[in-house]
Amino acid sequence: MSLSSRDPSPTSANEDEEDEEDEVYPESHIGRLWFNIQYSTTGQNLVVTLVKARNLPSRSKTVRTCDPFVKIALLPKDKHVSQSRCKRKTKRPTFNETFYIPIAEDELDSSTLQFTVFDGYRMSQQAIIGEAMYPLIDMESTGIQELWRDLEKPIEVSQAKRKLLGDIHISLSYYPTLDRLTIIILRAANLRTIGHKGTDPFVKIAFSIGNKVMKTKKTAVHQDTVNPMFNDAFNYTVTEDDLGTSSLLVSVWHSGGGVREDKLIGRVLLGGMMYARGKECEHWTEMMTNPRKMIKYWHPLGP
C-alpha cells in the first residue's frame, strides 16, 4: 500500500510548546528535516518515515509562523509522489508519518529521494520553503537508517533562465592526506532542449594541471530529461602543491547515441584565479581552504 498524493489536511499541533532542543543551526538556515528509511526486499518497497522538521522560517515579518507540509518524490522521474498532512501554525512540526514507495531493488542506486517542504494550508497560498535530497546509492543495505538533512532553496526557474543553457550542481572536496580531489556531479536543471525527441544529457569532466589534461571522465547518459539527477563521484590524484594550478572543465552534452555526433549544451570551468573568475573561482578557493569538507555550488552553464 502506498500513501501518496494526499491533500494537506490540518492537524492540531502544539509543537512550539515542546521543550527546545539543543540544536545549533548555521546562519541563513531555512530548516532541517529528520527522516528514517529502510528497504523492504519482500515487498519491494522503500519505507520512508517522515519524522519532523525544525527551525523553519516565518512566513513573513508580520506572520511569525507557517503551515508546513512535505511532498516526497522519487527522482529522476518524479515517480510515486507522496504528501504529508499539513501542520498548522508551527515552525517545528512533528509528522511521524510512514510512506511505502514501490521501487525495484536494482533501481535504488540510480534514484534519489526528494523532500520538498511547503508552507500554506490553502492551495492558493502555498509556497516552497526548501528541499532536501537523499541519493539512495548512499543507503545501507540492511536496517533502518535515521537521517537528517538541511533544507536548501531550490534553484529558481524563470522564463529568462529557461532560455539559457541551464545550471549544474557540483560538490568539490579535497583530502590533503590522501592527495585526493573529489568532484560529485549532483544534478543539472533547465538544460537547453536538443532536438524534437528530447535531451539525453551526460557530463564530461576534464582534469588538468597547468595546461595539460591529465584525465577525462564522464557520467552515464540520462534519457529524455532536462533535469537529470547524476550523483556521480569522480576522484583525481593531485598534490596540495599542484592544486593551485589545477582545474576542472565540466561540460554537459547531449548524447547522439552512437549514431550521431554528441552536441555540447554548456560548460563551466572550475579552478584558481589563473583559470576561473567569479563563482567558479570562489568555489575552488572555498574547497582549498576547507579540506575534507564537501563544498556545493550551483553554476550557470556557459557556451
C-alpha positions, 0 to 999 in steps of 0.5 A, spaced: 500 500 500 502 506 498 500 513 501 501 518 496 498 524 493 494 526 499 491 533 500 494 537 506 489 536 511 490 540 518 492 537 524 492 540 531 499 541 533 502 544 539 509 543 537 512 550 539 510 548 546 515 542 546 521 543 550 527 546 545 532 542 543 539 543 543 540 544 536 545 549 533 543 551 526 548 555 521 546 562 519 541 563 513 538 556 515 531 555 512 530 548 516 532 541 517 528 535 516 529 528 520 527 522 516 528 514 517 528 509 511 529 502 510 528 497 504 523 492 504 526 486 499 519 482 500 515 487 498 519 491 494 518 497 497 522 503 500 519 505 507 520 512 508 518 515 515 517 522 515 519 524 522 519 532 523 522 538 521 525 544 525 527 551 525 523 553 519 522 560 517 516 565 518 512 566 513 513 573 513 515 579 518 508 580 520 506 572 520 511 569 525 509 562 523 507 557 517 503 551 515 508 546 513 507 540 509 512 535 505 511 532 498 516 526 497 518 524 490 522 519 487 527 522 482 529 522 476 522 521 474 518 524 479 515 517 480 510 515 486 509 522 489 507 522 496 504 528 501 504 529 508 498 532 512 499 539 513 501 542 520 498 548 522 501 554 525 508 551 527 515 552 525 517 545 528 512 540 526 512 533 528 509 528 522 511 521 524 508 519 518 510 512 514 510 512 506 511 505 502 514 507 495 514 501 490 521 501 487 525 495 484 531 493 488 536 494 482 533 501 481 535 504 488 542 506 486 540 510 480 534 514 484 534 519 489 529 521 494 526 528 494 523 532 500 520 538 498 517 542 504 511 547 503 508 552 507 500 554 506 494 550 508 490 553 502 492 551 495 492 558 493 497 560 498 502 555 498 509 556 497 516 552 497 520 553 503 526 548 501 528 541 499 532 536 501 535 530 497 537 523 499 541 519 493 539 512 495 546 509 492 548 512 499 543 507 503 545 501 507 543 495 505 540 492 511 536 496 517 533 502 518 537 508 517 535 515 521 537 521 517 537 528 517 538 533 512 538 541 511 533 544 507 536 548 501 532 553 496 531 550 490 534 553 484 529 558 481 526 557 474 524 563 470 522 564 463 529 568 462 533 562 465 529 557 461 532 560 455 539 559 457 543 553 457 541 551 464 545 550 471 549 544 474 550 542 481 557 540 483 560 538 490 568 539 490 572 536 496 579 535 497 583 530 502 590 533 503 592 526 506 590 522 501 592 527 495 585 526 493 580 531 489 573 529 489 568 532 484 560 529 485 556 531 479 549 532 483 544 534 478 543 539 472 536 543 471 533 547 465 538 544 460 537 547 453 532 542 449 536 538 443 532 536 438 524 534 437 525 527 441 528 530 447 535 531 451 539 525 453 544 529 457 551 526 460 557 530 463 564 530 461 569 532 466 576 534 464 582 534 469 588 538 468 594 541 471 597 547 468 595 546 461 595 539 460 589 534 461 591 529 465 584 525 465 577 525 462 571 522 465 564 522 464 557 520 467 552 515 464 547 518 459 540 520 462 534 519 457 529 524 455 530 529 461 532 536 462 533 535 469 537 529 470 539 527 477 547 524 476 550 523 483 556 521 480 563 521 484 569 522 480 576 522 484 583 525 481 590 524 484 593 531 485 598 534 490 596 540 495 602 543 491 599 542 484 592 544 486 593 551 485 594 550 478 589 545 477 582 545 474 576 542 472 572 543 465 565 540 466 561 540 460 554 537 459 552 534 452 547 531 449 548 524 447 547 522 439 547 515 441 552 512 437 549 514 431 550 521 431 555 526 433 554 528 441 552 536 441 555 540 447 549 544 451 554 548 456 560 548 460 563 551 466 570 551 468 572 550 475 579 552 478 584 558 481 584 565 479 589 563 473 583 559 470 576 561 473 573 568 475 567 569 479 563 563 482 567 558 479 573 561 482 570 562 489 568 555 489 575 552 488 578 557 493 572 555 498 574 547 497 582 549 498 581 552 504 576 547 507 579 540 506 575 534 507 569 538 507 564 537 501 563 544 498 556 545 493 555 550 488 550 551 483 553 554 476 550 557 470 552 553 464 556 557 459 557 556 451 
